[in-house]
Amino acid sequence: MRIGIIGAGHAGVEAARVASEKGASVVVFSGEQVLPYYRPRLVALAFGQVDFSAIQIKPLSWYEQAKIELRLNTPVLAIDPLKKQVSTASGTEPFDGLIMASGGVPVMPDFSRDGGEFVMPLWNITHALEIRKRIRKGSRLVIVGGGILGIEAALHAIEAGMEVCIIELMNRLMPIQFGSRASCALLRRLEEKGIRVLLGSGISGAIRKADKVTLELANGESCDAELCLVSIGARPDKALAASAKLPCERGMIVDEFLKTPVPGCYAAGDVIQFEGITRCSMKESTAQGKLAALNLISSIEGTTGQRYVPETIPLSFRSKDFEIYSIGETASPGVEEHLLDGSTETLIRALVIKEGVPVGVQMVGTREGFDSYAAEVKKARKN
């Protein structure tokens, strides 16, 4: 049994592990030149806090011992899901089954083209190493996007001695994860770190200069920076799937078994659209990779597979003395937010209640009681 896996992120590596343990001959195709790595740890690499060895998913010896053929620097040019064929610059080869785990690509706004080399995402190892070369104490960094990646990058940049400004289009930080009071506490904690935050600010353009970029804000103001990081989200990398005529909307469409409409072709991770939802966490991608491999092998062997049941994954982030946690809903009509004991302007413990049942938890500056409340939220969602 020979299985081809397109993509070497969290989903692809886990799929390879499971397939190999089940006795399959596994080939993993990666367009990158380095060993697979934990994408969330790229921020620490970019700002000089860790080296690459600290973010590898597995060492090279692991792939060799598992008899997984890892083909680095080998982008897949095309796939034929009906014939189970994969085409690269080296030629076309057949497999008994395919797993698409091509991940996602960062969303880049129009102004990034005008900003040239001063404007980039932090999405892969190439970006991280390029950013690392540009770190200078006192240099100005603008981060476009106040989500968790943007906030983490800001914290690492401050630690590296840079001047940092976050520009966020929304009127408060992380409104999907936090209510207004928790967002305010989050803002105060960032400002206490020396991070400037501009809320409700869009960027209308960028002017590239000799040694910096000037970002033009929609309100008429401007902001100079030696480096601008864009962190406004990602979208599924569905190009291969679409060219192979596999059904795609926002992402590759899969069923509850993570199967595409073509027998013997499964998908997992950021590339998929499951129950209308795209984009998943590292933990979800890993779980999907495992299940996609198990179900592909089951289909080849003629046995019944397992259904994928999404798990409610909390936001959990801590960097030294900065920590934020969230799960479930935020305040909305019919949903109330209750502050718990110990809450202050910069420390929030909040429970979100709907019809007397906890449906969300938000904490800024502490984790006290979060796990027990989160368990209640998960239980309520299942009932």
N, C-alpha and C positions, 0 to 999 in steps of 0.2 A: 504494500500500500504506500503510494507516494503522494505527499501533500505539499502544495505550493502555498506559501503565505506571503502576501504582498503588503509590506509594511513591517517595520521593526520597532514599533512603539510598545506601550504597555500591553495592548491587546495582542499584537503580533507575537511578542516574546512569550506571553503566557500560553497562547494557542500552540506555539512550537513546543513548549515544555510538555504540555498535556499530550499532544499528538505523539511526541517521541516516546513518552512513558507508556503509551498504548501500543507501541511497536511499529509505528509508522516511520517511513523514511521522510525526513522533513527538509525542505529548502525554504529559507527566509530571504526575501529580496529587500534590500535597503538602498535607498538613493543616497544615503549619507556615507561618509568615509570613516566614521568612528563607530565604536561599539554602541549598541542601543543604550539609552540613558533615561533617567527619570526627568521628564520635562519640567515638572514643578521646581526642580533644584537648579534649573538654568540661571535663575536670578542670582543665587549665591556665587555661581561660577562667573557670571558676567561682571560682578562687582568685586571680584578678587578674594572672596571669603573662603572658597574651596577650590581644589583642583579637579580636573576631569575624572580622576580615579574615584572621587567621592560621589559621583553622580551616576556611575555605570549601574545598569540593572544587574548584569552578571559579568564576571571576567571572561576573557577569551577561553580559558581552560574549561569553563562550564559548558560552553557550546560544543567543544571538542569531545568532552566526556559524555555528553548527552547525544552525540552523533547527529547534531543539528548543523546542517550546512548553511552557514551565514554568509551571504554574498553581499559584501559592502560595496558601496560605490557602483551599484548595479540597478539603476532606475528601470522600472518596467515600462516599456513603450506601448504595449497593448496586451489585452487578454482576450481569449475566446472562451467564454464560459461554457458553451455547448460542447466544445472539443476538449475543455479543461487544459488549454494551452496558454503559456506565458511567453511573451516575446520581449527580449532585451537586445542590446547592441550585439550580443554574442550569438543570437539566433533564437529559435522557437523550440520549446520543449513541452512535452505532455505530462499531465499529472492525473491522479485518480480523483482528486478533489482540490478545490481552491478556497482559501479564506482571504477575503478582502479586509485589510486593516490599514488602509492608506492614510487614516487620520484626518486632520483638518489643516486649513491654511488661514493665516491671520487676515482680518479685514483691514484694509488700508484706505484711508480717505483720499479724496482728490488732491488735497494740498501736499500730500507726501511726495508726489512727483516733482513739484516745484522746489521742495526742500532738499532734494538730491541726497547726497551721502550723509547729511546731518539728521535725516529723519529715517527711522527704521523701527521694525517691531523687535520683540525679544521672543522668538518662537523656536529657534533651533540653535544648534551648536555654532554655526557660522555667525549668527547674530551675536551670540554670547561672547565669542572670542573677539569679535570686532569691537563690541562695547568695552570689553576689558582693556583693549589697547588704548581706549580714549579716556579712561578714568584719570582725572587730575584733581587734586585738592583745590577747591575754590572755583572750579569750572561749573558752569550753569547747565542744569539738566531740567528739561520740561517733560513731564509725563502726561500724555493725552489719554485720559481714562482713569476714573477713580475706583475701579474694581479691585479685587483682591490682588491680582498680579501687579497693577499699578501701584497699589499701596505697599506691597512687599518690595518692589523695585525702589520706591522712594525711601523706605527705611534702610535698605542696604546702601543706597547712594549717600544718604546722610552719614552713615557709619564710615563711608569711604572719604568723607570730607567735602562732598560736593554741595552746591547750592541747589535746592530742589523746589520745583513748583509743579503741582498737579492741576491740570485743567480738566474739569468735569462738566459735561453738557447738562446733566440733570441738576436740579436745585438742591439735592442732598446726596450724600455718599451712600452707595449700595442700597437703594430703596427697595430692591427685591428681597434682600436679606434682613434689613433693619428698618424699624419704625423711626419716626422723626426724632424721638429722644435718644435712641441708641446712635443714630446717625450724627446727632449733635455732639454726643460724647466722643464718638470716633473722630470727628473733625477737631475737637479740642485737643485730643491726645496727639494727633498728627502735628498740630500747630505748636504744641509744647516741645516737640522734637525739632522744631525749626523748619518744618515743611510748610511752604505757602500753598494754600488751596484756593483755587478760583472756581466757584460753583456757578451753574447756569451760564457757562461760557462756551460758545462754539468757536471754531477756527475757520475763518473765511479764506485764508490764503497763507502762503509762505514765500519769503524772499531769501534766496540763497546768496550769501556773501562769501568773502574770502575765507573767513575763519569761524563763521557762525551762521545761524539761520534766524531770521526775524519772523515770528508767527503773528499774523494779523487776526485779532479777535473780532467776532461779529459785532461787538459793542463799540468798535472803533479804536480800542486800545491795542497795544502791541507788546510782544514779549520776546526778548533775545535769549538764545541758548547755543551752547557749543554742541549740544546733543539733544535730540527730541525722540523719545520712545513713544510709540503708538501702541496702546493697549485697550482697544475698544471691542474686542471679541474675535471670534473665529467662525469659519464656516466649513462644512464637510468638504474634503478633497474628493469630489465625485467624478473628476474628469475621466479617469480610466473606465469607471463603471458606465458613465453616460456614453462614451465612445463604443462600448461593447453592447450597447442597447439594453443594459440592465435598468429596470425601472428606478427612476430618481425623481425626487421633488426637491426639497431642501437638502436631503441626503439620500443615500442608498436605502431603498425601502426593503425592510426585512419583516418576516412574520415572527410569531412568538417563539419560534425555535432558532431565530437569527438566520433563517434561510432566505435566500433570494428566490424568485420564481423559477430559476434554473436549477434542476437537481444537481447536487454535488458542489454547489457554490454557496458559501456562507459569508457573513460579514460581521464585524465587531468594531467597537470603539467609536471614535469621533466621526467616522465616515458615515455611520448609519443614521437612519431616521426610523425610530421605533415608536409606534403609537403617536405619531405626529411630532415627536420630540427629537431634537438633535442636540449634540454636545453633551458629554458626560464627564464625570470625574475620573481620576486615575484609578480609583477603586472599582468603579463601574466598568471601565474599559478592561481591567484585568479580569473581572468576573465574566464579562462577555466573551473575551478571548478564550477563556477556559471552556465555556459552554459551547461556543462555536466549534471548537475542536472536538469535543465529546460528541456533539450532534452530527458533525460531518462523518466521523468514524462510524457512528451508529447507522447513518444512512447508507454508507458503503457496505456495512455488514448486514444490513437489512433488519436492524432492531429499532426500537422506539427511542426517540430522543427525549430531552427534558425541556420544558417550557422556561423561558426567561421571565423572571419576576423582578422588576426593578425594586431596588432597595432605597429607602429614604436616607440619603447621605448628608450628614450635617456639614456645614462650613466650620472648619476648625483650623485656626491659624495662631501661631505664637512665634514671636521673634524677640528673645530676651525679655524685656519688661513690657512688651506690647502684645496683647492678645485679644482676639475677637472670636465669638462662636455664635452660630445661628442654625436653626432648623425650623422648617414649617412656614406657616403663614405670618404675615405682618398685619397691622391694624387695617381694617376696611369696614364698610357698612355691615353691621351685625357682628363684628369681631372686635373685642376690646383688648386693650393692652394694659397689664397691671405691673407696676413696679414692685419688685420684691425687696425685702429688707437688705440694707446696705447700699442701696443705689444713691449715687451722687451725680453731680454734673459731668464727671469724667469716668465714673464707674457705674455701669448699668447692668442690672439683673432684671429682666422683664419676661413675663409670661403672657402669651396671647391666648385669650379664652373665647370660645364660640359655643354658646348654649351650654355653658358650664363645663365644657370639655377643653383641656389644653390642646391647642392646635399649632403652637409655635413657641419657641424660646429664643431669646436674644441676650447675649452677654458681651460687654465690652470692659476690658480691664480685669476680668476674673473668670474663673471656670466653676466657681462654687455652686454645686448642685446641678450643673448643666446636664451631666450624664443621666441622672435620674429623671429629670424633667423631659429630656429628649426621648427616653424610653417610653414615657407616657404619651408623647406626641406620636411616636411610631405605632404604639398600640392602638391609639384612637384612629389612625389612618387605616389600619387593617380591619377595624370593626365597621 
